[in-house]
Amino acid sequence: MRMDKSFEVERDRDHSVEVVGREETLVALFPEARAEIVERKGDRVTARIHYNALGRQGVATFHFDYLMDGSVRFEKVCDGNVWKQLCGELSFDDAGDGCCVTIEMEGHTKGLVPEFTIRGPMREQLEQMAEALQRKIEEG
């Protein structure tokens, strides 16, 4: 399953990349959960996300890798019951006086979890991440 969401901000690419480099921006990507940075090593930041989904509480670990071009790749540590693999990327492109931000996510569920059951919640999470990221970039 692959999903993406793009939006434009009235800030330039350099500003957008700088904002995403802040730890408070990473934890803001999960507005309906409690997120914390648990490790920073080189260009990698690891966050732990405490969430409620499908009526259950859980904890997810994500690794965020900052790339030389300003993009950020992320990957979920898939140690639960739903995901076999979940990864994505935040990328930034010039768009006139502003910047186009794209969030891409790709995942594969475990054998007993049909992808259609997770598509709706995944789309909702992607929308929430985009709204939170747009707010953070525009706030400065």
C-alpha positions, 0 to 999 in steps of 0.5 A: 500500500502506497500513499502520499500527500503534498501541500504548499507553504509560503515559506522557502525550501531552506526554512522548511528543511530547517523546521523539520530538523527540529525535534519538536517538529518530529513529535508534532507529526503524531498529534493524537499520540504522545511522542518522545525522542529517545535517541539521537545518533549522527543523522538519525533520530529515534522517536517512541510514539504512544498511541491508541488505534483500533481500540488498543493502546500501543507503542511504536518506534520510528527512525528518522534519517536526515539526508544530505538533500534535506529530505527525511526518510523514516521507518517504523520498527515493525514489531507488532501485529499489523505491519510487516514494513512501513517506511516513508519520506518527507521531501521539499521542492521549490514552488514559486516563492514557497515550497511544496512538501510531500509526505510519502508512505509505503507499507505492507501489512502482515499476512492476517491483516488485510490492507483494506482494513488499515487504509482508512486509518492510514489515510487519516494519519497521513492527513494529520501528519500533513496538517501538523507539519504545515502548521509547524513550517508556517509558524516558523 
